[in-house]
């Protein structure tokens, strides 16, 4: 396998030279989320002990540098940055996520052939040119997602359905369809759609986020009423189980900020309670809300302040 020294030497562009960098939890928002607003960013989750990572990394770096700055790459050591890996539901490595305009748009897990890696990176470079926004499918996706955001679940579901007739494996449309079911309080229907997906589709970042939302909806159905749970917490501020259940109930009722406040309070009072259940549940919230959602960014910052204070 080819060893990478650096693309182009003196004649290489500065953009290509700076295209690959190491990332951390603290720099993730700037190096990935913010940077991807203009240029696709590939995130390579790896570890020093991972053999396939050592094979994939150099090939991926070369493909990125060959784009001369059209695509960038951030390498994240999961041993040193476990929190961000957990937030993105990285369960095995190497894991590669591609971000563009602040959103995860593609990815894969495990070692790949050099030709597949090259095609993956070249496709991202083409998307950076902006042509993807002019396609009918992209326009329809944007329309459907806007309708979903506005709570128009019926129209959004219809548009997602039309997209899936043309592209049955479109992860964004499948994710949107699942979220439409949740928005219509059809949790069982959302679960059926999710369970029918292939393992490859289920592993995509868009579907993983929708899956987290389904899990949260199912959890919220198993806890008590908000009023009763709030009464228990008022009577005993250290009743962490009731506060935890209250957070799930609030999330199920669409009161995400209040739900996050409840879990943060548990972390503040006793971060180790029930094997760090509150912190882990917040990570699931982040998955369901989306890593670039303003609430995710705010709550993640508040969580870090508590954990590292």
C-alpha positions in Angstrom: 0.0 0.0 0.0 1.3 3.4 -0.9 2.9 5.5 1.8 1.9 9.2 1.9 4.5 11.8 2.4 2.6 14.8 1.5 0.8 15.8 -1.7 2.7 17.7 -4.2 5.7 18.9 -2.2 6.7 22.5 -2.9 4.4 22.7 -5.9 1.4 21.5 -3.9 -1.2 24.1 -2.9 -1.4 25.3 0.7 -5.0 24.0 0.8 -3.8 20.5 0.0 -1.0 20.7 2.5 -3.5 21.7 5.3 -6.2 19.3 4.2 -5.6 16.7 6.9 -5.4 17.4 10.6 -5.9 15.8 14.0 -9.1 16.6 15.8 -10.3 16.5 19.4 -13.6 16.9 21.1 -12.8 20.5 21.8 -12.0 21.3 18.2 -14.7 19.2 16.6 -17.3 22.0 16.2 -14.8 24.3 14.5 -12.8 21.8 12.4 -15.8 19.7 11.3 -19.2 21.4 11.7 -18.1 25.0 10.9 -15.5 24.0 8.3 -18.0 21.8 6.5 -20.3 24.7 5.8 -18.1 25.5 2.9 -16.0 22.4 2.2 -16.9 18.7 2.8 -15.0 17.3 5.8 -14.2 13.6 6.3 -13.9 12.4 9.9 -11.8 9.3 10.3 -12.3 7.6 13.7 -9.2 5.5 14.4 -7.0 4.1 17.2 -3.3 3.3 17.3 -4.0 -0.4 18.0 -6.4 -0.8 15.1 -4.8 -2.7 12.2 -7.4 -1.8 9.5 -7.2 1.8 10.6 -3.5 1.9 9.7 -4.4 0.5 6.3 -7.3 2.8 5.6 -5.8 6.1 6.9 -2.9 6.6 4.4 -5.1 5.8 1.4 -7.9 8.1 2.6 -5.4 10.9 3.3 -3.9 10.6 -0.2 -7.4 10.7 -1.8 -8.2 13.8 0.2 -5.0 15.6 -0.6 -5.4 14.8 -4.3 -8.6 17.0 -4.3 -6.3 20.0 -3.7 -8.4 21.4 -0.9 -11.9 20.5 -2.3 -12.3 18.0 0.6 -10.7 18.1 4.1 -10.1 15.4 6.6 -10.0 15.3 10.4 -8.5 12.3 12.2 -10.0 11.5 15.6 -8.3 9.1 18.0 -11.2 7.3 19.8 -9.0 6.4 22.7 -8.4 10.0 23.5 -11.8 11.4 22.5 -14.3 8.8 23.7 -17.1 11.4 24.3 -17.4 12.5 20.6 -17.2 8.9 19.4 -20.1 8.0 21.7 -22.1 11.0 20.5 -21.7 9.9 16.9 -22.5 6.3 17.9 -19.2 5.0 16.7 -19.3 1.3 17.7 -16.4 -0.1 15.6 -13.4 1.3 13.8 -12.3 2.4 11.4 -15.4 4.5 11.0 -15.6 7.3 8.5 -18.2 10.1 8.4 -18.5 12.8 5.8 -20.0 16.2 6.7 -21.2 18.9 4.4 -22.9 22.2 5.3 -22.9 21.1 8.9 -24.7 17.8 8.3 -23.5 14.2 8.1 -24.2 13.1 4.5 -22.3 9.8 4.0 -20.0 7.4 5.6 -18.8 3.8 5.9 -17.4 1.4 8.5 -14.4 -0.9 8.1 -11.5 -1.1 5.6 -12.4 -0.4 1.9 -10.7 -1.0 -1.4 -8.6 1.9 -2.7 -10.9 2.4 -5.7 -13.9 2.7 -3.4 -12.1 5.2 -1.2 -11.1 7.3 -4.2 -14.7 7.3 -5.5 -16.0 8.2 -2.1 -13.8 11.2 -1.8 -14.3 12.3 -5.5 -18.0 12.2 -5.0 -17.7 14.6 -2.0 -15.5 16.9 -4.0 -18.2 17.1 -6.7 -20.8 17.9 -4.1 -18.6 20.8 -3.0 -19.3 22.4 -6.4 -22.9 22.9 -5.5 -24.5 20.9 -8.3 -26.3 18.6 -5.9 -28.5 21.4 -4.8 -29.9 21.8 -8.3 -31.1 18.2 -8.7 -34.8 17.5 -8.4 -34.2 14.9 -5.7 -32.2 17.5 -3.6 -34.9 20.1 -4.1 -37.6 17.6 -3.0 -35.6 16.6 0.0 -35.2 20.2 1.1 -38.9 20.8 0.6 -39.8 17.7 2.6 -37.4 18.5 5.4 -38.7 22.0 5.7 -42.3 20.7 5.9 -41.2 18.2 8.6 -39.5 21.0 10.6 -42.7 23.0 10.4 -44.7 20.1 11.8 -46.5 19.3 8.5 -46.0 15.6 8.8 -48.6 14.6 6.1 -47.1 16.7 3.3 -43.6 15.8 4.3 -44.3 12.1 4.4 -45.9 12.3 0.9 -42.8 14.0 -0.6 -40.4 11.6 1.1 -42.5 8.8 -0.3 -42.2 10.2 -3.8 -38.4 10.4 -3.4 -38.2 6.8 -2.3 -40.0 5.7 -5.4 -37.1 7.0 -7.4 -34.3 6.2 -4.9 -35.4 3.5 -2.5 -32.1 3.6 -0.6 -32.0 7.4 0.0 -31.0 7.6 3.6 -32.3 11.2 4.1 -35.7 10.3 2.7 -35.9 7.1 4.8 -34.9 9.0 7.9 -37.5 11.7 7.1 -40.2 9.1 6.7 -39.4 7.6 10.1 -39.5 11.0 11.7 -42.8 11.7 10.0 -44.3 8.6 11.7 -42.9 9.8 15.0 -44.4 13.3 14.5 -47.8 11.7 13.9 -47.4 9.7 17.1 -47.1 6.4 15.2 -44.1 5.1 17.1 -44.9 1.5 16.1 -45.0 2.5 12.4 -41.6 4.3 12.8 -40.1 1.1 14.4 -41.4 -1.0 11.6 -39.8 1.2 9.0 -36.5 1.2 10.9 -36.4 -2.6 11.4 -37.0 -3.2 7.7 -33.8 -1.4 6.7 -30.7 -3.2 5.6 -27.7 -3.2 8.1 -25.8 -0.9 5.6 -28.6 1.7 5.6 -29.1 1.4 9.3 -25.5 2.3 9.8 -25.7 5.6 8.0 -25.5 8.7 10.1 -29.0 9.9 9.0 -30.7 6.7 9.9 -28.7 6.4 13.2 -30.1 9.8 14.2 -33.7 8.7 13.4 -33.1 5.4 15.2 -32.1 7.3 18.3 -35.4 9.3 18.0 -37.4 6.1 17.8 -35.7 4.7 20.9 -36.4 7.9 22.8 -40.1 7.8 21.8 -40.3 4.2 22.9 -38.7 5.0 26.2 -41.0 7.9 26.9 -44.0 5.6 26.5 -42.8 3.4 29.4 -42.6 6.2 32.0 -45.3 7.9 34.1 -47.2 11.1 33.6 -45.2 14.4 33.7 -47.3 15.9 36.5 -46.9 12.9 38.8 -43.1 12.6 38.1 -42.6 16.3 38.7 -44.4 16.0 42.0 -42.1 13.2 43.1 -39.0 15.2 42.2 -40.4 18.2 44.1 -40.9 16.1 47.2 -37.4 14.6 47.0 -34.8 16.5 44.9 -32.4 13.5 45.1 -35.0 11.1 43.6 -32.8 10.7 40.5 -34.9 7.9 39.0 -38.1 10.0 39.0 -36.1 12.9 37.6 -34.7 10.6 34.9 -38.2 9.3 34.0 -39.4 12.9 34.0 -36.7 13.8 31.4 -37.9 11.0 29.2 -41.5 12.0 29.5 -40.7 15.6 28.7 -38.7 14.6 25.7 -41.7 12.5 24.5 -43.9 15.5 24.9 -41.6 17.6 22.7 -40.2 19.6 25.6 -36.6 18.8 24.7 -34.9 21.7 26.6 -36.7 20.9 29.8 -35.8 17.2 29.4 -32.1 18.2 29.0 -32.3 20.4 32.1 -33.6 17.5 34.1 -30.7 15.2 33.0 -28.1 17.9 33.5 -29.4 18.3 37.1 -28.8 14.6 37.7 -25.3 14.9 36.4 -24.7 18.0 38.6 -26.0 16.2 41.7 -24.5 12.7 41.1 -22.8 12.1 37.8 -22.1 8.5 38.6 -25.7 7.6 39.4 -26.9 4.4 37.8 -23.6 4.0 35.8 -23.8 7.5 34.4 -27.3 6.9 33.0 -28.1 10.7 32.8 -25.0 11.5 30.7 -25.5 8.5 28.4 -29.2 9.5 27.9 -28.0 13.0 26.9 -25.8 11.4 24.3 -29.0 9.7 22.9 -30.7 13.1 22.9 -27.9 14.5 20.9 -28.2 11.7 18.4 -31.9 12.2 18.0 -31.8 16.0 17.8 -28.9 16.0 15.4 -25.3 16.9 16.1 -25.6 20.4 14.5 -28.9 21.3 16.2 -28.4 24.5 18.3 -29.9 22.8 21.4 -27.4 20.0 21.0 -24.5 22.4 20.9 -25.8 24.3 23.9 -26.5 21.3 26.1 -23.2 19.6 25.1 -21.4 22.7 26.2 -23.3 22.8 29.5 -22.6 19.1 30.1 -18.9 19.6 29.5 -18.8 22.5 31.9 -20.3 20.2 34.6 -18.1 17.2 33.9 -14.9 19.2 33.7 -15.5 21.7 36.5 
